[in-house]
Amino acid sequence: MILSVASGKGGTGKTLVATSLALSLDITPVQFLDCDVEEPNAHLFIKPEIIKTEPIYTLVPTVDGKLCSQCGDCARFCQYNALLVLTQEVMDFPALCHS
């Protein structure tokens, strides 16, 4: 059996419903995948035994100052406003970058 709990709106109780369903099933093992990109926190409810972890990285573009003409195309292209073109440099904000 495969169940999915989804919604585009935050704060609707998806995690609570999904974890409650997973904990109430009388089958083992239960596989649970928390796909929340901003705050995956289902582990707070389920308390799983974590066997393995792997680091995840976000690719952040860099600007070569020697090649940059300060035209601003990169900042206009970035839909997350992670780049700021100034007179002498381009500043990047990795926390805003979504690759």
Buried (B, 14 or more C-beta within 10 A) or exposed (E): EEEEBEEEEEEEEBBEEBBEEBEEEEEEEBEBEBEEEEEEEBEEBBEEEEEEEEEEEEEBEEBEEEEEEBEEEBBEEBEEEBBBBEEEEBEBEEEEBEE
